[in-house]
Each structure stands twice: as C-alpha cells, then as structure tokens.
Amino acid sequence: MDFYEIIKNCVLNIMENISFCDIYIGTIIDNENLKIKIDDKIILTENEIIRTSKFLGKFLLGQKLIMIKQGGGQKYFIIDSMPKE
C-alpha cells in the first residue's frame, strides 16, 4: 500500500467515525430554572443551553424543543420548537 492509500484510508476512517453534531428533542420540565429533559438520563440546565435570539423569553411547561448538541462538547443550541400536539 502506498503513502497516498494510507492517508486516504485514514481520512475516510475519521470521516466515518466523527460526529459533527447531534439533533435532540427535549421537553421543558421546569420553566422557572430552565430544565430540559432529553431522556431519563439527561436533564439539561441553563448552563448547558445556548439560546438563539428567537428563544430569549420564557418557555411553557411541557413545550418540546429541537436542539443541536455541539460536536464534542456539552452545550446544546435551541434552534426551534415543536408544534403543539
């Protein structure tokens, strides 16, 4: 295997295994202190959340939000809300 093939295989392996960001749906479980439940194990607090200008006000209890998790990080960006069911 030549040098080009080695580099190509390394890059392909990295690209297949890297996660740039993940999308999550969370539910507001505390609108006073802003807590968002992702699942039974993950509950986000204000320190882990980055709000866009669209979401600077209060949230409604039970409101569902669409979020993106920063790749390799612990911050979640709120990008939109789900329509009421």
GROMACS elastic network, one bead per residue, 0.5 to 0.9 nm:
[ bonds ]
;  ai    aj funct       b0    kb
    1     4     6  0.81851   500
    1     5     6  0.61744   500
    1     6     6  0.68108   500
    2     5     6  0.54733   500
    2     6     6  0.64595   500
    2     7     6  0.89269   500
    3     6     6  0.51242   500
    3     7     6  0.62894   500
    3     8     6  0.85577   500
    4     7     6  0.52782   500
    4     8     6  0.60427   500
    4     9     6  0.85897   500
    5     9     6  0.60123   500
    5    10     6  0.84950   500
    6     9     6  0.52554   500
    6    10     6  0.62286   500
    6    11     6  0.87361   500
    7    10     6  0.50807   500
    7    11     6  0.61962   500
    7    12     6  0.85912   500
    8    11     6  0.52371   500
    8    12     6  0.61326   500
    8    13     6  0.85386   500
    9    12     6  0.51016   500
    9    13     6  0.60140   500
    9    14     6  0.85819   500
   10    13     6  0.51437   500
   10    14     6  0.62506   500
   10    15     6  0.86893   500
   11    14     6  0.51346   500
   11    15     6  0.61516   500
   11    16     6  0.86294   500
   12    15     6  0.51127   500
   12    16     6  0.61476   500
   12    17     6  0.86792   500
   13    16     6  0.52656   500
   13    17     6  0.63426   500
   13    18     6  0.86293   500
   14    17     6  0.52804   500
   14    18     6  0.58918   500
   15    18     6  0.54436   500
   15    19     6  0.84146   500
   16    19     6  0.84660   500
   18    71     6  0.89761   500
   19    22     6  0.73134   500
   19    71     6  0.63214   500
   19    72     6  0.77308   500
   20    69     6  0.88818   500
   20    70     6  0.74976   500
   20    72     6  0.75521   500
   21    68     6  0.64259   500
   21    69     6  0.55511   500
   21    70     6  0.55331   500
   21    72     6  0.78593   500
   22    67     6  0.83087   500
   22    68     6  0.55912   500
   22    69     6  0.52536   500
   22    70     6  0.74339   500
   22    71     6  0.72799   500
   23    66     6  0.71406   500
   23    67     6  0.56991   500
   23    69     6  0.63548   500
   24    38     6  0.70075   500
   24    65     6  0.81582   500
   24    66     6  0.58985   500
   24    67     6  0.51218   500
   24    68     6  0.61520   500
   24    69     6  0.73811   500
   24    76     6  0.87984   500
   25    37     6  0.86419   500
   25    38     6  0.63605   500
   25    64     6  0.65991   500
   25    65     6  0.55938   500
   25    67     6  0.61935   500
   25    68     6  0.88477   500
   25    81     6  0.88570   500
   25    82     6  0.85400   500
   26    36     6  0.57159   500
   26    37     6  0.52786   500
   26    39     6  0.77146   500
   26    43     6  0.87428   500
   26    44     6  0.88869   500
   26    63     6  0.82982   500
   26    64     6  0.55385   500
   26    65     6  0.52314   500
   26    66     6  0.65811   500
   26    67     6  0.73386   500
   27    35     6  0.83888   500
   27    36     6  0.52979   500
   27    37     6  0.51752   500
   27    38     6  0.66653   500
   27    39     6  0.89552   500
   27    61     6  0.79737   500
   27    62     6  0.55988   500
   27    63     6  0.56238   500
   27    65     6  0.62813   500
   28    31     6  0.63888   500
   28    34     6  0.71331   500
   28    35     6  0.59947   500
   28    37     6  0.64218   500
   28    59     6  0.72660   500
   28    60     6  0.69737   500
   28    61     6  0.53308   500
   28    62     6  0.50108   500
   28    63     6  0.54055   500
   28    64     6  0.64739   500
   28    65     6  0.77774   500
   29    34     6  0.76411   500
   29    35     6  0.56715   500
   29    36     6  0.57356   500
   29    37     6  0.64641   500
   29    43     6  0.89023   500
   29    60     6  0.88847   500
   29    61     6  0.58590   500
   29    62     6  0.61377   500
   29    63     6  0.83607   500
   30    33     6  0.59510   500
   30    34     6  0.52968   500
   30    36     6  0.71738   500
   30    59     6  0.88159   500
   30    60     6  0.86527   500
   30    61     6  0.64058   500
   30    62     6  0.85538   500
   31    35     6  0.67153   500
   31    36     6  0.86413   500
   31    58     6  0.68010   500
   31    59     6  0.56775   500
   31    60     6  0.63266   500
   31    61     6  0.58293   500
   31    62     6  0.89045   500
   32    35     6  0.82485   500
   32    58     6  0.79664   500
   32    59     6  0.85290   500
   33    45     6  0.75996   500
   33    46     6  0.71822   500
   34    44     6  0.81281   500
   34    45     6  0.60573   500
   34    46     6  0.57420   500
   34    58     6  0.86351   500
   34    59     6  0.79804   500
   35    43     6  0.65056   500
   35    44     6  0.54744   500
   35    46     6  0.68159   500
   36    42     6  0.84482   500
   36    43     6  0.55237   500
   36    44     6  0.50129   500
   36    45     6  0.66849   500
   36    46     6  0.87708   500
   36    64     6  0.88065   500
   36    65     6  0.85623   500
   37    40     6  0.73968   500
   37    41     6  0.84050   500
   37    42     6  0.61509   500
   37    44     6  0.63065   500
   38    41     6  0.77074   500
   38    42     6  0.53783   500
   38    43     6  0.59496   500
   38    44     6  0.74798   500
   39    42     6  0.53232   500
   39    43     6  0.71394   500
   40    43     6  0.76682   500
   44    47     6  0.79366   500
   44    48     6  0.60357   500
   44    49     6  0.71522   500
   44    76     6  0.84936   500
   45    48     6  0.56016   500
   45    49     6  0.67397   500
   46    49     6  0.52954   500
   46    50     6  0.79777   500
   47    50     6  0.80493   500
   47    75     6  0.80459   500
   48    74     6  0.62965   500
   48    76     6  0.61382   500
   48    77     6  0.87732   500
   49    74     6  0.87061   500
   49    75     6  0.56467   500
   49    77     6  0.60003   500
   49    78     6  0.72405   500
   50    75     6  0.67709   500
   50    76     6  0.59561   500
   50    78     6  0.64281   500
   51    54     6  0.76450   500
   51    55     6  0.56698   500
   51    56     6  0.63875   500
   51    76     6  0.85051   500
   51    77     6  0.60062   500
   51    78     6  0.54138   500
   51    79     6  0.77320   500
   52    55     6  0.55330   500
   52    56     6  0.69808   500
   52    77     6  0.71928   500
   52    78     6  0.63456   500
   52    79     6  0.66168   500
   52    80     6  0.89238   500
   53    56     6  0.57760   500
   54    57     6  0.82708   500
   54    78     6  0.89500   500
   54    79     6  0.81218   500
   54    80     6  0.81211   500
   55    58     6  0.78245   500
   55    59     6  0.81617   500
   55    78     6  0.74291   500
   55    79     6  0.82246   500
   55    80     6  0.81686   500
   56    59     6  0.89567   500
   59    62     6  0.87098   500
   59    63     6  0.69011   500
   60    63     6  0.53106   500
   60    64     6  0.88949   500
   61    64     6  0.88882   500
   63    81     6  0.74365   500
   63    82     6  0.75390   500
   63    83     6  0.87282   500
   63    84     6  0.76975   500
   64    80     6  0.89036   500
   64    81     6  0.57848   500
   64    82     6  0.53760   500
   64    83     6  0.79505   500
   64    84     6  0.81546   500
   65    78     6  0.67374   500
   65    79     6  0.76493   500
   65    80     6  0.58985   500
   65    82     6  0.58028   500
   66    77     6  0.85010   500
   66    78     6  0.60838   500
   66    79     6  0.58675   500
   66    80     6  0.51432   500
   66    81     6  0.55694   500
   66    82     6  0.68322   500
   67    76     6  0.60568   500
   67    77     6  0.52911   500
   67    79     6  0.55621   500
   67    80     6  0.71435   500
   67    81     6  0.86777   500
   68    71     6  0.87765   500
   68    75     6  0.84710   500
   68    76     6  0.54917   500
   68    77     6  0.51741   500
   68    78     6  0.67161   500
   68    79     6  0.71919   500
   69    72     6  0.83312   500
   69    73     6  0.72737   500
   69    74     6  0.71205   500
   69    75     6  0.59287   500
   69    77     6  0.63752   500
   70    73     6  0.51738   500
   70    74     6  0.66328   500
   70    75     6  0.55414   500
   70    76     6  0.60110   500
   70    77     6  0.74014   500
   71    74     6  0.83013   500
   71    75     6  0.87088   500
   73    76     6  0.85106   500
   78    81     6  0.80825   500
   81    84     6  0.89544   500
   82    85     6  0.85656   500
